[in-house]
Amino acid sequence: MKTTFRSKLLIAALFCGITGAAIAAPTADPVATAPAIPVVANATAPDHIALAKAYIDIVPIEDDVKAAVEQMAQRVKQDQRVLFRSLADSTIDYAKLKNAAVTQVANQFTDDEIKAMTKFFGSAEGKSIRKKLPTYEASMQPAMFEALQGFVMKLKENNISVDLGQ
């Protein structure tokens, strides 16, 4: 299964929920501190960047973040949900996220891969799959919680901490 930003965010939230840990704000730019990933040869070529932008227009990171925020809002007390959503809307820098997404798509995928992703997610099937993914991921949360619970307890027993800042 493809790991999406939303699923990573939900896993982090699940992990924090199990351990009682708090998500610490990253101390540095996560893009700059991300593990070294081989960059495609033409990552900075204008045509390649244009392909990455076209893909991000078809698969906007803003939609993924808003869906994750909405799923998290369901875990907030009902009388605090409006404030929770308002804080998310007023503090999340979607332009910065979009720029980072374009950069990472350009760095990690070839022209042919970006074209294939754009074609698929621009198709009726791709759009349908994207629409269904949040429901699928939400339906998997109980199974993920159960599967990860023993692992997280072993991490705690062995004093292993996980940096969720990246």
N, C-alpha and C positions, 0 to 999 in steps of 0.2 A: 504494500500500500504506500502511496506517495505521502510523505510527511509534509503537512502544510504548516504555515505559520500558526494558524488557529489551533491545530492539534498540539503543536509544541507549547503554545501558551496554556492550553488546557491541561497538558501533562504537568507543566510547572505549577499550575494552580492546584492540581490534584496532589502533587508531591508536597506542596506547602500545606495543604489541608491535612495530609496524613501525619506529617512530621511536626506541624505547628510552626514551621519556619516562616520567616518573613522574606519577601522578595526584596533584596537590596538593590538599590539603584546602581547601575553600572558606573564604575569610576572613570571609564574612558569610552570613547566612541566605539560601539560594538563592531562596526564595520572595520575600523582600523585595527582592532584587537582580535578579530576573528582568526581562527587557525588558517595557516597558509593553504590556499587552494590553488591548484594550477590554473593560471589565467590563460584563456584562449589567445592565440597569437594576435588576432585583430581586435582585441577587446576595446581599444580606444578609437577604432576607425569610425568615421561619421556614419557610414552605411550600416555598420554593425550596431552602433548605438541607436540608430533609427529603428532597426528591427526589434531591439530590446524595448524601446519605448512603445512600439506598436503592440508588443505582447502585453506589456503592463497596462496598456489601454484596454485590452481585451480581458485581462485578468487583474483588475485593480486591487492593489494591496489594501486600499481603504475599505473595500468590501469585506475582506478577510478580518481585518481588525475590528470593524463594526460588528460583524457576526460574533467574534470572540467576546467583545464587550457585552453584547446582548446576552450571550450564554452565561457570562459571569454575573450579569445583572440579576439573573434568575436565582442566584445564590445569595443575593443581598436582601436584607430585610425589606419587605414590600414598601414600607414608609420611607426608605432611603433610596429606592431605585431611581427616582427622578433626579435626585442630586447626583447619584452615581453616574448616570448617563450624561448629565450636564457637565460634570467634571471631566469625563472622558472626551466629550465633544470639544471642550474648551482648552484642554491641555495636550491632546495628542497632535503632534505635528505631522499631518498627512503628507504635506509636500516633501518634508525630509524623508519620510518613509518611502514615498514614490521614487525620489532620486536615488535612495539606497537600493531599492528594488531594481531599478533600471541598471545601475552599476553592477549589481551582483548577477543579474541575468546576462549582461554583456560579458562579464568576466568568466562565467562558468559554462556558458552554452555556445556552441558553434552556430553559424548562420543557419545551417540546415536544421539543427535542433530547435532553434527559436522559431523558424518558419513552421516546423511540424507542430510545436506547442500552440502557436498562434492559430494555425489551421484547425487543430483539434478543439481547442477551447472556444474558438469562434463558431464551431459547428453546432447544430441543434443538439447532438449527443453530448458534446463538451459542455454546453450551457446547462443541459439537464443534469449532468453529473455534478457540476459546480453547485447547482441549486440543491441537490440532494446530500452533498457531503456534510453540511452542518448537522443535519438530522442523523445521518449515519454516525458521525463522530460522537454526537450526544448520546446516541443509543449504545455506543461502545463504552461510555464512561464507567458504568458499573462493572463491566468485565475487566476493564483496565485497572480500576481501583482494586478489585479483588486480586488480579494477577500481580500487581505491583506492591501490594501491602506487605507481603512477607519480605520482599527485597528491601523495601524502605526500612522495615524493622531491623534487618540485618545491618544495613548501613548505620543506623543509629547505635546498635549494639557495638559496632566496631569503630565508632567515632569518625565515620567518613562523612565529610560534608561535601555538598555539591553546589558549585557556584552557578546560580541560575541567571547571572547577569549577562550572559552571552546567549 
